[in-house]
Amino acid sequence: MKYNKLGRTDLQVSRLCLGTMTWGEQNNQAEAHAQLDAAVAAGINFIDTAEMYPVPPCAETYGHTETIIGHWLHQRGNRNSLILATKVMSRSDDLNYVRGGDNRLNRQHIEAALASSLDRLQTDYIDLYQLHWPDRRSNYFGRLGYQHDERDQPIPIEETLRVLADQVAAGKVRYLGLSNETPWGVMEFLRLAEKYQLPRVVTIQNPYSLLNRSFEVGLAEIALRENVGLLAYSPLGFGTLSGKYLHGRRPEGARLTLFERFSRYTNHQAQQAIEAYVNLARDHGLNPAQMALAYVNSRPFLTSTIIGATSLAQLQDNIASLDLTLADDIIAAIETIHRVHSNPCP
């Protein structure tokens, strides 16, 4: 396993992070625990989850993923050897079953969310506490263009950051991270932290894959110059870069077979790009999924690639991507495909 520094901290996190969003929906507790055991055996020390997991979210399964992880941590007794990351929800139009709805990144909701996550995870502290998405209306979750709304009244970032600072001071959180953020948002968190001597964010968890390289436009430079590294989620485009969904195939039990809400990965342009990448991998005798992950793993602005799987075989294949170094001609071919099919799945 390879390791990277977590921002400007002294923590070393594995280049691969174990994602957990299928646990409690597509995976039961026994399967999740088997994945955790396999990941730790391979040297992964970084686990990412969220209060709203599993995905797709619903009232019946809310919090189940954290509960599953908490049982495992209690049984294995290895909490202090792991870097545990989770996330607090922001406002949403369709998640009104959490804390009575109207979730905002203010003191009331952050403190309640953190207390519940600590209880479910059976731990006294979170290593990396992340804001799952901004409180303000902005261009995230598939929206590339920003449309300003003068009527929007978000919780001020300073207010959010001061609440989080109190959690760090109390020892409940070690470090802070962002997710689904924009360049302006990251720089504003950094500006306020410096101005008021508040904790500095150390990571940003955003989508990044061969199908969505929008991170490179404005955030990559920030990640490198400010040491706010990327935690890349959906590095396989919800599994589509494995090629298993090509030509209309829908494998039994697979995510896009079960859940129509992720249809942005099946649009015509995405299918053309996926087929080009899969053919490139196969022409060079490579596993398409491993080639896609190896590209993400090699990016200089990356802190960790979040890999998720519904089977141990998939997990082992994903872990093996760390041993793959892509030749220059393959990198050049990837860039050619990207120029033709740029970001079909934002």
C-alpha positions in Angstrom: 0.0 0.0 0.0 1.1 3.6 -0.7 0.4 6.4 1.7 -0.1 10.2 1.4 -0.1 13.0 4.0 -3.5 14.3 4.9 -3.2 17.9 4.0 -0.7 19.7 6.3 -1.3 17.2 9.1 1.1 14.5 10.3 -1.5 11.8 9.4 -0.6 9.3 6.7 -3.6 7.9 4.8 -3.6 5.1 2.3 -3.7 6.1 -1.3 -6.9 4.0 -1.5 -9.7 4.8 0.8 -12.5 2.3 1.4 -15.9 3.6 0.4 -19.0 2.4 2.2 -22.1 3.8 0.6 -23.6 0.4 -0.5 -23.5 -1.0 3.1 -27.0 -1.4 4.5 -28.6 -1.4 1.0 -26.7 -3.6 -1.5 -24.5 -5.1 1.1 -25.5 -6.6 4.5 -23.4 -6.3 7.7 -21.5 -9.6 7.2 -20.5 -8.6 3.7 -19.4 -5.1 4.8 -17.3 -6.6 7.6 -15.7 -8.9 5.2 -14.8 -6.0 3.0 -13.4 -4.1 6.0 -11.2 -7.0 7.0 -9.9 -7.5 3.5 -9.1 -3.8 3.1 -7.2 -3.6 6.3 -5.3 -6.7 5.5 -4.2 -5.0 2.2 -2.9 -2.0 4.1 -5.9 0.4 3.7 -6.2 2.5 6.9 -8.7 5.1 5.6 -12.5 4.6 5.7 -15.0 7.0 4.4 -18.7 7.1 5.2 -21.6 9.6 5.8 -24.5 10.0 8.1 -26.9 9.8 5.1 -25.5 6.5 3.8 -26.4 4.0 2.3 -27.2 5.5 -1.1 -29.7 5.9 -2.5 -30.8 7.5 0.8 -34.2 6.8 2.4 -35.7 7.1 5.9 -35.7 3.3 6.4 -31.9 3.0 6.0 -30.6 6.4 7.2 -27.5 5.9 9.3 -27.3 2.2 8.8 -23.8 2.4 7.2 -22.3 4.1 10.2 -24.0 1.6 12.5 -22.4 -1.3 10.5 -19.0 0.3 10.7 -19.5 0.9 14.5 -20.2 -2.8 15.1 -17.1 -3.7 13.2 -14.9 -1.2 15.1 -16.2 -2.5 18.4 -15.7 -6.2 17.5 -12.1 -5.7 16.1 -10.9 -3.2 18.7 -8.8 -1.4 16.1 -10.2 2.1 16.1 -6.9 3.9 16.9 -5.1 2.4 13.9 -7.6 3.7 11.4 -8.4 7.1 9.9 -12.2 7.4 10.0 -14.0 10.0 7.9 -17.7 10.8 7.9 -19.9 13.7 6.7 -22.7 15.9 7.9 -25.7 16.6 5.6 -26.7 20.1 4.5 -30.1 21.3 3.4 -32.0 19.2 0.9 -35.5 19.2 -0.6 -35.9 15.4 -0.3 -34.2 14.4 3.0 -36.7 15.9 5.4 -36.8 12.8 7.5 -33.5 13.7 9.1 -33.7 15.9 12.3 -37.1 17.2 11.3 -35.9 18.5 7.9 -34.4 21.9 7.1 -30.9 20.6 7.9 -28.5 23.5 7.8 -24.8 23.8 8.5 -25.4 25.7 11.8 -24.7 24.8 15.4 -28.0 23.0 16.0 -27.7 20.6 13.2 -23.9 20.1 13.2 -23.8 19.3 16.9 -26.8 16.9 16.6 -25.4 15.2 13.5 -22.0 14.7 15.0 -23.4 13.3 18.3 -25.4 10.8 16.3 -22.5 9.8 14.1 -20.2 9.3 17.1 -22.9 7.1 18.7 -23.5 5.0 15.6 -19.8 4.6 14.9 -19.1 3.7 18.6 -16.2 6.1 18.8 -15.2 9.2 20.8 -13.8 11.1 17.8 -13.9 11.5 14.0 -10.6 11.9 12.3 -12.0 13.8 9.3 -15.3 15.5 9.5 -16.6 16.7 6.2 -19.4 18.9 5.0 -21.3 16.7 2.5 -22.3 19.6 0.3 -22.5 23.4 0.6 -25.3 25.1 2.5 -25.6 27.6 -0.3 -27.1 26.9 -3.7 -24.2 26.2 -6.1 -23.1 24.0 -9.0 -22.5 20.6 -7.5 -24.1 17.1 -8.0 -23.9 17.2 -11.8 -24.3 20.9 -12.4 -21.3 22.4 -14.2 -22.7 25.9 -14.7 -23.3 28.3 -11.8 -26.5 30.3 -11.6 -26.7 32.9 -9.0 -29.8 33.3 -6.8 -30.1 36.6 -5.0 -32.9 35.1 -2.8 -30.6 32.4 -1.4 -29.8 32.8 2.3 -27.2 30.2 3.2 -25.6 29.8 6.6 -22.5 32.0 6.5 -19.3 29.9 6.1 -17.8 31.7 9.0 -20.6 30.6 11.3 -20.2 27.0 10.1 -16.5 27.0 10.5 -16.7 28.4 14.1 -19.1 25.6 15.0 -16.7 23.0 13.6 -13.8 24.7 15.4 -15.6 24.1 18.7 -15.9 20.4 17.8 -12.1 20.3 17.2 -11.4 22.1 20.4 -13.7 19.6 22.3 -11.7 16.6 20.9 -14.7 15.2 19.0 -13.1 16.0 15.6 -9.5 16.0 14.6 -9.5 17.6 11.1 -12.0 19.2 8.7 -12.8 18.4 5.1 -15.2 19.6 2.3 -17.2 17.7 -0.2 -18.9 18.6 -3.5 -17.3 22.1 -3.1 -16.4 24.7 -5.7 -13.1 26.7 -6.0 -14.7 29.7 -4.5 -16.0 27.7 -1.5 -12.6 26.1 -0.8 -10.8 29.4 -0.9 -13.4 31.1 1.3 -13.0 28.4 4.0 -9.2 28.9 3.8 -9.4 32.7 3.9 -11.7 32.6 7.0 -9.5 30.1 8.7 -6.5 32.3 8.2 -8.2 35.5 9.1 -9.8 34.2 12.4 -7.2 31.5 13.3 -9.8 28.7 12.9 -9.1 25.1 11.8 -8.0 24.8 8.2 -9.7 22.3 5.9 -7.4 19.5 4.7 -9.2 17.7 2.0 -12.0 18.1 -0.6 -14.0 15.0 -1.6 -15.4 15.6 -5.1 -16.2 13.3 -8.1 -13.2 12.5 -10.3 -12.9 9.9 -13.0 -12.1 9.5 -16.7 -15.8 10.5 -17.2 -15.6 13.6 -15.0 -12.4 15.6 -14.8 -14.0 18.9 -14.0 -11.9 19.0 -10.8 -8.9 19.9 -13.0 -10.4 23.2 -14.2 -10.3 25.2 -11.0 -9.7 22.9 -8.0 -6.5 21.0 -9.0 -4.4 24.1 -8.6 -5.9 24.9 -5.2 -5.4 21.3 -4.1 -1.7 21.5 -4.9 -0.9 25.0 -3.8 -2.9 24.9 -0.6 -2.4 21.3 0.4 -6.1 20.5 0.2 -5.9 17.2 -1.6 -8.6 15.5 -3.5 -10.5 12.5 -2.1 -11.8 11.2 -5.4 -15.2 9.7 -5.3 -17.0 7.7 -8.1 -13.6 7.0 -9.7 -15.2 4.3 -11.8 -18.3 6.4 -12.8 -20.6 4.1 -10.7 -18.9 1.1 -12.1 -19.5 2.0 -15.8 -15.8 2.2 -16.6 -15.6 -1.5 -16.0 -17.5 -2.0 -19.2 -20.2 -4.1 -17.5 -23.1 -1.8 -18.6 -22.0 -1.4 -22.3 -24.5 -2.1 -25.1 -27.5 -2.0 -22.8 -26.4 -4.7 -20.4 -27.8 -4.5 -16.9 -26.1 -7.1 -14.6 -28.4 -8.5 -11.9 -27.9 -6.7 -8.6 -25.7 -4.0 -10.1 -26.2 -0.4 -9.0 -27.5 1.0 -12.3 -29.7 -2.0 -12.7 -31.3 -1.4 -9.3 -31.5 2.4 -9.2 -32.6 4.6 -12.1 -31.6 7.9 -10.3 -28.0 7.5 -11.6 -29.0 7.6 -15.3 -26.5 10.3 -16.1 -23.9 7.6 -16.5 -25.9 6.0 -19.3 -26.4 9.0 -21.6 -25.2 8.6 -25.3 -22.0 10.7 -24.9 -21.1 8.8 -21.7 -21.6 5.4 -23.5 -19.3 6.5 -26.3 -16.6 7.6 -23.9 -16.9 4.5 -21.8 -16.6 2.2 -24.9 -13.5 4.1 -26.0 -11.8 3.7 -22.6 -12.8 0.1 -22.3 -11.5 -0.7 -25.8 -8.2 1.1 -25.0 -7.7 -1.0 -21.9 -8.5 -4.3 -23.7 -6.3 -3.4 -26.6 -3.4 -3.2 -24.2 -4.3 -6.3 -22.2 -5.5 -4.3 -19.2 -8.5 -4.7 -16.9 -10.6 -1.6 -17.8 -11.6 -0.8 -14.2 -8.0 -1.0 -13.1 -6.8 1.2 -15.9 -9.4 3.8 -14.9 -8.4 3.7 -11.3 -4.7 3.7 -12.1 -5.2 7.0 -13.9 -6.9 8.6 -10.9 -4.3 7.1 -8.5 -1.6 8.8 -10.5 -2.8 12.4 -10.3 -0.5 14.8 -8.4 -3.4 16.6 -6.7 -4.8 13.3 -5.2 -4.7 12.4 -1.5 -6.8 9.2 -1.8 -9.1 7.4 -4.3 -12.3 6.2 -2.7 -13.0 2.7 -3.9 -16.3 0.9 -3.3 -17.4 -2.6 -4.1 -20.3 -4.9 -3.6 -18.2 -8.1 -3.7 -14.8 -9.1 -2.3 -13.7 -9.9 -5.9 -14.4 -6.4 -7.0 -12.6 -5.0 -4.0 -9.5 -7.0 -4.6 -9.5 -5.9 -8.3 -9.8 -2.3 -7.2 -7.0 -2.6 -4.7 -4.7 -4.2 -7.4 -5.0 -1.0 -9.4 -2.4 0.6 -7.1 0.2 -1.7 -8.6 -0.5 -0.6 -12.2 1.5 2.2 -13.7 0.2 3.4 -17.0 2.6 3.7 -19.9 3.1 7.0 -21.6 1.3 5.8 -24.8 -1.7 4.8 -22.8 -1.8 8.2 -21.0 -1.6 9.9 -24.4 -4.5 7.8 -25.7 -6.5 8.6 -22.6 -6.0 12.3 -23.2 -7.0 11.9 -26.9 -10.3 10.3 -25.8 -10.8 13.0 -23.2 -10.5 15.7 -25.8 -13.2 14.1 -27.9 -15.5 13.1 -25.0 -14.9 15.8 -22.3 -16.7 15.3 -19.0 -19.8 13.4 -20.2 -20.8 12.7 -16.6 -20.4 15.8 -14.5 
